[in-house]
Amino acid sequence: MENEKRIRSLDILRGLAILGTLGTNIWLFAYLGDVNYIFTFTHSEWWLSGDDFLRILFLSLINGKLLGLLAIMFGVGLELKYQQSKRLSRLWSGRYIWISSILLMEGFLHFTFVLEYDILMSYAVTAIIVSFIVKMRKGLIRITMISVAVIHLVFIFIIFLGVLSNPAGDGLVAISQEVMNLYQNGTWINQIQYRLLHFWELRTEAIFAIPFNIFMFLTGVLLVRVGAFQSDANGRNMRKRMMKVGLLVGLPLNLLLFIPGGYFDFPVRYVFAPILSVGYIGAISLLIEKSQTFSLWGVLEKVGRMSLSCYVIQNILSSILFYGWGFGFGGHPRSYTVISIWILVCLFQMLFATLWLRYFTMGPMEVARKGLTKLFTRKGTKKDLQM
């Protein structure tokens, strides 16, 4: 029973993380690919506009935080599969590499047909790398975490220096009007062509984030190994510490986004966000433990069980809503409009996941992945295919 409860809480956290990733991506859809709207380089005078204040507050609580949570959950899932392989005396990590390779292919298709800021490809590459690291001794894992953290922090420091040298507030990311016109007036085929022709340019962040993702995956691995998700006294105490440190330290650091000029945009998204992610994990886990019958948990659990399907569906829905070949709501909508649409899409996914799992045991994308896995491995199990 303890194991079932632990896995249920992980599904709930995974479901929350999936819905939270849309909390970042929704701004990219709404502003037709202009990534400056998930930063504050050129949109930081929040005291002059309630609309900007609402957007920055939302980004302070969501942008990068739920993505960090999702990366940690990938690491948790990887460690559980590794432990399972040892219990069953299976070879590691050949099977997991096949599953990750399929995820890489799914990510490429998602990038091509839906969203150029896809995270699946980066996660797939990270998963393959971490599948070798988890077999190392504890000391080597810690050295690896320190090494990738240093590499990542050097990247962020270089970008931070770039922001300091750009006091005019022009932003570091230039989005041409031509690209925005493509998403406002171009066809779906035009957008596919654009993504393929600019593949490496559009995959810059996905590559840049690999050291960061390795650190977050390994954080998930270590949390499992120290018993952070167990229902015993040690697990509860660890979750309380995660909540206290994550919220008390992470929340003030993430609110630095309100400092004008965009100076803390990249540190918040790529350094301070994971601290708050850990706080969210601790807080949500404790809430689940105290109110296990709360109906929202059951709905989020279903989203988590078909997380890949929901991730793809939410981006397809957003494309239809905001891009010119769909309903064309994109352009310069008000922040409350963007947040309202995000809430509606999340509610739709909760309903969809609930209805789907009433008749099927797995989501549509999970079924497809299971079928593909069987083509490359002799046997695939439902448990092995969870994200």
C-alpha positions as CSV (number, residue, x, y, z in Angstrom):
1,M,0.0,0.0,0.0
2,E,2.9,2.4,0.8
3,N,4.3,1.9,-2.7
4,E,0.9,2.5,-4.3
5,K,0.5,5.8,-2.4
6,R,4.0,6.9,-3.3
7,I,3.5,6.2,-7.0
8,R,0.1,8.0,-6.8
9,S,1.7,11.1,-5.4
10,L,4.3,11.0,-8.2
11,D,1.6,10.8,-10.8
12,I,-0.1,13.8,-9.2
13,L,3.1,15.8,-9.2
14,R,3.8,14.8,-12.8
15,G,0.3,15.9,-13.8
16,L,0.8,19.3,-12.1
17,A,4.1,19.7,-13.8
18,I,2.6,19.0,-17.3
19,L,-0.1,21.6,-16.8
20,G,2.5,24.0,-15.5
21,T,4.7,23.7,-18.6
22,L,1.8,25.2,-20.5
23,G,1.9,28.1,-18.1
24,T,5.2,29.0,-19.8
25,N,4.4,27.9,-23.3
26,I,1.1,29.7,-23.4
27,W,2.9,33.1,-23.6
28,L,4.9,31.8,-26.6
29,F,1.7,30.8,-28.4
30,A,-0.1,34.0,-27.4
31,Y,2.6,36.3,-28.6
32,L,3.4,34.3,-31.7
33,G,6.8,33.0,-30.8
34,D,8.1,36.2,-29.2
35,V,10.1,34.8,-26.3
36,N,10.7,38.2,-24.8
37,Y,7.2,37.9,-23.3
38,I,8.5,35.2,-20.9
39,F,11.2,37.5,-19.9
40,T,11.2,41.2,-18.8
41,F,14.0,42.8,-20.8
42,T,11.7,45.0,-22.7
43,H,8.5,44.7,-20.6
44,S,9.6,45.4,-17.0
45,E,7.8,48.6,-16.0
46,W,5.1,46.7,-14.1
47,W,4.2,49.7,-11.8
48,L,2.8,51.5,-14.9
49,S,0.6,48.6,-16.0
50,G,-1.5,46.2,-14.1
51,D,-1.3,43.9,-17.1
52,D,2.5,43.7,-16.9
53,F,2.3,43.2,-13.2
54,L,0.0,40.2,-13.6
55,R,2.2,38.7,-16.3
56,I,5.4,39.1,-14.2
57,L,3.7,37.7,-11.1
58,F,2.5,34.7,-13.0
59,L,5.9,34.1,-14.5
60,S,7.6,34.5,-11.1
61,L,5.5,31.6,-9.8
62,I,5.3,29.4,-12.9
63,N,8.0,30.0,-15.5
64,G,10.7,27.4,-15.1
65,K,9.3,26.2,-11.8
66,L,7.0,23.5,-13.1
67,L,9.5,22.7,-15.9
68,G,12.0,22.1,-13.1
69,L,9.5,19.9,-11.3
70,L,8.9,17.9,-14.5
71,A,12.7,17.4,-14.9
72,I,13.0,16.2,-11.3
73,M,10.0,13.8,-11.9
74,F,11.8,12.4,-15.0
75,G,14.8,11.6,-12.7
76,V,12.5,10.0,-10.2
77,G,11.0,7.8,-12.9
78,L,14.4,6.9,-14.2
79,E,15.6,5.8,-10.7
80,L,12.4,3.8,-10.1
81,K,13.0,1.9,-13.4
82,Y,16.7,1.4,-12.5
83,Q,15.7,-0.1,-9.1
84,Q,13.1,-2.3,-10.8
85,S,15.7,-3.6,-13.3
86,K,18.0,-4.6,-10.4
87,R,15.1,-6.3,-8.5
88,L,14.2,-8.3,-11.7
89,S,17.9,-8.9,-12.5
90,R,17.5,-7.2,-15.9
91,L,20.3,-5.6,-17.8
92,W,20.6,-1.9,-17.5
93,S,20.4,0.4,-19.4
94,G,19.8,-1.0,-22.9
95,R,16.0,-1.1,-22.6
96,Y,15.8,2.3,-21.1
97,I,18.0,3.7,-23.9
98,W,15.5,2.3,-26.5
99,I,12.6,4.0,-24.7
100,S,14.5,7.3,-24.5
101,S,15.4,7.0,-28.2
102,I,11.7,6.6,-29.0
103,L,11.0,9.7,-26.8
104,L,13.7,11.6,-28.9
105,M,11.8,10.6,-32.1
106,E,8.5,11.7,-30.5
107,G,10.1,15.0,-29.5
108,F,11.4,15.6,-33.1
109,L,7.9,15.0,-34.5
110,H,6.4,17.3,-31.8
111,F,9.0,20.0,-32.6
112,T,8.4,19.7,-36.3
113,F,4.6,19.6,-36.4
114,V,3.6,21.5,-33.2
115,L,6.1,23.5,-31.2
116,E,9.7,24.6,-31.8
117,Y,10.3,24.9,-28.1
118,D,9.7,21.2,-27.4
119,I,11.4,19.8,-24.3
120,L,11.1,16.1,-25.1
121,M,14.2,16.0,-27.3
122,S,16.4,17.5,-24.6
123,Y,14.9,15.3,-22.0
124,A,15.5,12.2,-24.1
125,V,19.2,13.0,-24.6
126,T,19.5,13.8,-20.9
127,A,17.8,10.5,-20.0
128,I,20.3,8.5,-22.1
129,I,23.2,10.3,-20.4
130,V,21.8,9.9,-16.9
131,S,21.0,6.2,-17.5
132,F,24.8,5.6,-17.4
133,I,25.5,8.0,-14.5
134,V,23.0,6.2,-12.1
135,K,25.2,3.1,-12.1
136,M,28.1,5.1,-10.6
137,R,29.1,5.3,-6.9
138,K,27.5,8.0,-4.8
139,G,30.7,10.1,-4.8
140,L,31.0,10.1,-8.6
141,I,27.3,11.1,-8.9
142,R,27.9,14.0,-6.6
143,I,31.0,15.0,-8.6
144,T,29.0,14.8,-11.8
145,M,26.3,17.0,-10.3
146,I,28.8,19.6,-9.2
147,S,30.5,19.6,-12.6
148,V,27.3,20.1,-14.7
149,A,26.2,22.7,-12.2
150,V,29.4,24.7,-12.7
151,I,29.1,24.4,-16.5
152,H,25.5,25.6,-16.3
153,L,26.3,28.5,-13.9
154,V,29.1,29.6,-16.2
155,F,26.6,29.8,-19.1
156,I,24.2,31.8,-16.9
157,F,27.0,34.2,-15.7
158,I,28.0,34.9,-19.3
159,I,24.4,35.7,-20.2
160,F,24.1,37.8,-17.1
161,L,27.2,39.8,-18.1
162,G,25.5,40.3,-21.5
163,V,22.5,41.8,-19.9
164,L,24.6,44.1,-17.8
165,S,26.3,45.3,-21.0
166,N,22.9,46.1,-22.5
167,P,21.5,48.8,-20.3
168,A,19.2,50.1,-23.1
169,G,16.9,47.1,-22.3
170,D,16.6,45.9,-25.9
171,G,16.6,42.3,-24.8
172,L,18.9,39.5,-25.7
173,V,16.5,37.7,-28.0
174,A,15.5,39.4,-31.2
175,I,12.3,38.0,-32.9
176,S,11.8,39.3,-36.4
177,Q,8.5,40.6,-37.5
178,E,8.7,38.1,-40.3
179,V,8.6,35.2,-37.8
180,M,5.6,36.8,-36.0
181,N,3.9,37.3,-39.3
182,L,4.5,33.6,-40.1
183,Y,2.5,32.6,-37.0
184,Q,-0.2,35.2,-37.5
185,N,-0.7,34.7,-41.2
186,G,1.2,31.7,-42.4
187,T,-0.1,28.2,-43.0
188,W,0.7,25.2,-40.9
189,I,2.9,23.9,-43.7
190,N,4.8,27.2,-43.7
191,Q,5.5,26.8,-40.0
192,I,6.8,23.3,-40.5
193,Q,9.1,24.4,-43.2
194,Y,10.4,27.3,-40.9
195,R,11.1,24.9,-38.1
196,L,13.0,22.4,-40.2
197,L,15.0,25.1,-42.1
198,H,16.1,26.7,-38.7
199,F,16.4,23.4,-36.8
200,W,19.7,24.1,-35.0
201,E,18.9,27.7,-34.3
202,L,15.6,26.8,-32.7
203,R,17.2,24.0,-30.7
204,T,19.8,26.2,-29.0
205,E,18.0,26.3,-25.7
206,A,17.4,22.6,-25.7
207,I,21.1,21.9,-26.1
208,F,22.1,24.7,-23.7
209,A,19.8,23.2,-21.1
210,I,21.3,19.6,-21.1
211,P,23.7,20.3,-18.2
212,F,20.9,21.8,-16.2
213,N,18.6,18.9,-17.1
214,I,21.3,16.4,-16.0
215,F,21.5,18.1,-12.6
216,M,17.7,18.1,-12.2
217,F,17.4,14.5,-13.3
218,L,20.0,13.5,-10.7
219,T,18.3,15.5,-8.1
220,G,15.2,13.3,-8.7
221,V,17.4,10.2,-8.5
222,L,18.9,11.3,-5.1
223,L,15.5,12.2,-3.7
224,V,14.3,8.7,-4.3
225,R,17.4,7.2,-2.8
226,V,17.2,9.2,0.4
227,G,13.5,8.2,0.8
228,A,12.0,11.7,0.2
229,F,8.8,10.1,-1.2
230,Q,8.3,7.4,1.4
231,S,5.4,7.7,3.8
232,D,7.5,7.0,6.9
233,A,8.7,9.7,9.4
234,N,12.0,10.2,7.6
235,G,10.1,10.9,4.3
236,R,7.7,13.3,5.9
237,N,10.5,15.2,7.6
238,M,12.4,15.5,4.3
239,R,9.3,16.8,2.6
240,K,8.8,19.4,5.3
241,R,12.4,20.6,4.9
242,M,12.0,20.7,1.1
243,M,8.9,22.8,1.5
244,K,10.4,25.2,4.0
245,V,13.7,25.7,2.2
246,G,12.2,25.7,-1.2
247,L,9.5,28.3,-0.4
248,L,11.3,30.5,2.1
249,V,14.4,30.7,-0.1
250,G,13.1,30.1,-3.6
251,L,10.1,32.4,-3.5
252,P,12.0,35.7,-2.7
253,L,14.7,34.8,-5.2
254,N,12.1,34.2,-7.9
255,L,10.3,37.5,-7.1
256,L,13.6,39.2,-8.2
257,L,11.9,39.1,-11.6
258,F,10.2,42.3,-10.6
259,I,13.5,44.2,-10.6
260,P,13.4,46.3,-13.9
261,G,15.8,45.7,-16.7
262,G,15.6,42.0,-17.0
263,Y,18.8,41.5,-15.0
264,F,17.5,38.5,-13.2
265,D,15.5,36.9,-16.0
266,F,18.0,34.1,-16.7
267,P,19.1,33.5,-13.1
268,V,15.4,33.2,-12.1
269,R,14.5,30.8,-14.9
270,Y,17.7,28.7,-14.8
271,V,19.1,29.0,-11.2
272,F,16.4,30.1,-8.7
273,A,13.4,28.3,-10.3
274,P,14.6,24.8,-9.3
275,I,14.7,25.9,-5.6
276,L,11.1,26.8,-5.8
277,S,10.4,23.6,-7.7
278,V,11.7,21.6,-4.7
279,G,9.5,23.7,-2.4
280,Y,6.5,22.9,-4.6
281,I,7.3,19.2,-4.4
282,G,7.4,19.3,-0.6
283,A,4.3,21.4,-0.2
284,I,2.1,19.4,-2.7
285,S,3.3,16.1,-1.3
286,L,2.4,17.2,2.3
287,L,-1.0,18.4,1.1
288,I,-1.7,15.1,-0.7
289,E,-0.8,13.3,2.5
290,K,-3.1,15.4,4.7
291,S,-6.1,15.3,2.3
292,Q,-5.8,12.1,0.2
293,T,-9.5,12.1,-0.7
294,F,-9.4,15.6,-2.2
295,S,-11.0,15.2,-5.7
296,L,-8.4,17.4,-7.5
297,W,-5.7,14.9,-6.7
298,G,-7.6,12.1,-8.6
299,V,-7.9,14.3,-11.6
300,L,-4.2,15.4,-11.6
301,E,-3.2,11.8,-11.1
302,K,-5.0,10.9,-14.4
303,V,-3.2,13.7,-16.2
304,G,0.1,12.4,-14.8
305,R,-0.7,8.9,-15.9
306,M,-1.1,10.1,-19.5
307,S,1.4,12.9,-19.2
308,L,2.9,12.6,-22.7
309,S,-0.5,12.7,-24.3
310,C,-1.5,15.7,-22.3
311,Y,1.7,17.5,-23.1
312,V,1.2,17.1,-26.8
313,I,-2.5,17.8,-26.7
314,Q,-2.2,21.0,-24.8
315,N,0.3,22.4,-27.3
316,I,-1.9,21.3,-30.3
317,L,-4.9,23.1,-28.7
318,S,-2.8,26.2,-28.1
319,S,-1.6,26.2,-31.7
320,I,-5.2,26.0,-32.9
321,L,-6.3,28.8,-30.6
322,F,-3.5,31.3,-31.2
323,Y,-2.0,30.8,-34.6
324,G,-3.4,32.3,-37.8
325,W,-4.4,29.0,-39.4
326,G,-6.6,28.4,-36.4
327,F,-8.7,30.8,-34.4
328,G,-6.0,33.5,-34.6
329,F,-6.2,34.8,-31.0
330,G,-2.5,35.4,-31.0
331,G,-0.9,38.8,-31.2
332,H,-1.0,41.1,-28.2
333,P,-3.7,39.7,-25.9
334,R,-4.1,41.0,-22.3
335,S,-2.4,39.0,-19.6
336,Y,-5.7,38.0,-18.0
337,T,-6.9,36.7,-21.3
338,V,-3.7,34.5,-21.7
339,I,-4.1,33.2,-18.1
340,S,-7.8,32.5,-18.6
341,I,-7.1,30.5,-21.8
342,W,-4.4,28.6,-19.9
343,I,-6.9,27.7,-17.2
344,L,-9.5,26.6,-19.7
345,V,-7.0,24.4,-21.6
346,C,-5.9,22.8,-18.3
347,L,-9.6,22.1,-17.4
348,F,-10.1,20.6,-20.8
349,Q,-7.1,18.3,-20.3
350,M,-8.3,17.2,-16.9
351,L,-11.7,16.3,-18.3
352,F,-10.1,14.6,-21.3
353,A,-7.8,12.5,-19.1
354,T,-10.6,11.6,-16.8
355,L,-12.9,10.4,-19.6
356,W,-10.2,8.7,-21.6
357,L,-8.9,6.6,-18.6
358,R,-12.5,5.6,-17.8
359,Y,-12.4,3.5,-21.0
360,F,-8.7,2.9,-21.6
361,T,-5.8,2.0,-19.4
362,M,-3.3,4.3,-21.1
363,G,-3.2,7.5,-23.0
364,P,-3.1,7.5,-26.8
365,M,0.6,8.6,-27.0
366,E,1.5,6.1,-24.3
367,V,-0.2,3.3,-26.3
368,A,1.8,4.4,-29.4
369,R,5.0,4.4,-27.4
370,K,4.3,0.9,-26.1
371,G,3.7,-0.4,-29.6
372,L,7.0,1.2,-30.8
373,T,8.9,-0.2,-27.8
374,K,7.6,-3.7,-28.7
375,L,9.1,-3.4,-32.1
376,F,12.6,-2.8,-30.6
377,T,12.5,-4.9,-27.5
378,R,11.1,-8.4,-26.8
379,K,8.7,-7.3,-24.1
380,G,7.3,-4.0,-22.9
381,T,5.4,-3.4,-19.7
382,K,3.1,-0.7,-18.8
383,K,5.2,0.2,-15.7
384,D,8.3,0.6,-17.8
385,L,6.6,3.1,-20.1
386,Q,5.6,5.7,-17.5
387,M,7.3,9.1,-17.9
